[in-house]
Amino acid sequence: MGSNGRMELSRRSLLGAAGGLSAVGMLAACGGGGGAGGGDSSEPIAFWNMPWGGDQFNPTDEEIVTAYQPAEGLPPATYQTVQWANFTQTFSSAVASRTGPAVSSGGGTQAFLFENQGAIAYADDLLESWRGNGLYDDFLPGLIDAMRTDNGYAAVPYNLDMRVLWVNPTLLEEAGTEAPTDWQSFLDACEALKQIDVYGYGDGSGSGRFTGGHILVSWMIGNGGGLFNADQQPDCVTPANIEAMEFVLECVAKGYVDPAAATYTSDNVQEQWRARRFGMGFDGGGLAANIGGEVGSEIVVNSPLTSPAGTQGMLYFPNNIMMYQDTPSQEGSEAFLTYYYQNMARLWTENTGIGLPPLRSIAETPEFQENPNNVKIIEEYQPIAQTWAAPGGSALFQGVTSVDATPIIDTFTQQILTGATDARSALEELQRGIEDTIG
C-alpha cells in the first residue's frame, strides 16, 4: 500500500471531499450528455488513474496502459495521472464540460455519485463478457456485488483498502498477555498493556485521519450492526450499535485510548507505534510498511475479533474503476478494461504499493504470498469485511457519501474517543446528521 495519508484520500467520497453538495451542481450539466457507445471511435480511450502506491506505481501502470494494442477498429488508450489534491474538482469539472476520461479510478464512492447524475456507463455487459474468460470468477467474494445499483453495476472492483487489527507481539509478551480473540480478551490485553504504560486501543481522528471513524463503524459491523438498513436509510440507534459504542467508551474510560487520540493525524499515530506507545490498534493493511524500521517489522495482523453476539466484521473500501457515458467508444472502453485486468498483476507482484488485489489469481502469486500480513488480511478479513452499506446490504449507494470522510462522522468519532458523550446520544446525533444530509 501507499502511505497512510495517500490511502486516506483514496477513500474520500466526491461529496465529502468537495465539502458538500457543490459537486452535484457541477455535474448537473452532464446528465444528458454522451450516450454509451457514441462519439468518435478514432479518438483514444482516456484512462485517468490515481497515485495509488509509491513512486513506481504510476510509471508501471502507464507501461501497462501504453502497451495496449486494440483490435482493429477500436481506439487505443492514453494515460493520465490525477493527483489526490483537488481530485474532486478535477473530475467534476471535466465530466461536466465533457473533457473527462472514458475510464478512470477515483474516490471509493465517486462512481455512485456520478451514477446518480447519469454520467456512468454501466459495467453489466463488461462483467457478463468476463464470465467467458475467467475474470468474473477470479474476483474475491462479494466484491462485484458491492458495485451493484438498482440500474446496473456502477463500477468494477480495483484495489481493496481494508481495516484490520494490528498488534505488537513484543509488547504483548512484555505485558504478560496474549493476542486477543474476542472483545473481552481485547479488554484484558489493554489492561495488561496499560500496566507497562502502553495503549491497547491505538488510533486517531485528527485532521485527515478518517480511520478513527472507520474503526467505530467496524465495531458496529463486528457486532452485527452498521449505519444503514435494507432500504438504504440511516438506522444508527440500534442495540448492536449502542453496545459497540458503549464498549469503545469503556476503553476510553479505562485509559486504554490515548487521551490525545482525537487530535492525532496519521503521522502522529505512526509515531506512537514507532515509540512503542501503541501495543495494539486498528489501521489499514499498509501500516507496517508506513511505520517501517524495527517496529514495522515487529507488528503483525491479528485475527478478527469475535463480538459478544458471536459475529465478526470490519469496514472495508472496495476502490474501483468506472466507465463514463462520454466515451469515443463503449466497446473500446470495455475492450481496454478487459486488457487492463488481464495484465495488471504487475502492480502487485512488483510491489508498487497499491492496496490489496481484487483477484484471487494475484493474491495467489508467489510474490504476494511472501507477505504474511497481506495473506492473512485476504484470507481472514476480506471474507468478513463489509461496506458502508451494512448491515442492510453490501452494495454501495449515494447515501453513503454522507459519512465517507465528512464532518458528520468526524464529530461523532471525536466525541466517542474523548468520552464526551454517551453511546445513545452520539448515535442519535449521527442519525440526525445523516438524515439531514441525504434528505
ABEGO torsion letter per residue (X at the ends): XBBAAAAAAAABBAAAAAGEAAAAAAAAAAAABGBBGBEBAABBBBBBBBBABBAAAAAAAAAAAAABBBBBGBBBBBBBBBBABGAAAAAAAAAAAGABBABBBEBAAAAAAAAAAGABBBAAAAAAAAAAAGAAAABBBGAAAAABBAAEBABBBABBBBBBBBBBAAAAAAAGBBBBABAAAAAAAAAAAAAAGBBABBBBABBGBAAAAAAAAAAAAAAGBEABBAAGBBBABBAAAAAAAAAAAAAAAAGABBAAAAABBAAAAAAAAAAGABABEBBBAAAAAAAEEAAAAABBBBBBBBBAAGBBEBBBBBBBBBBBABBABAAAAAAAAAAAAAAAAAAAAAGAGBBBBABAAAAABAAAAABAAAAAAAAAAAAABBBAAOAABABBBAAAAAABGBAAAAAAAAAAAAGABBAAAAAAAAAAAAAAAAX
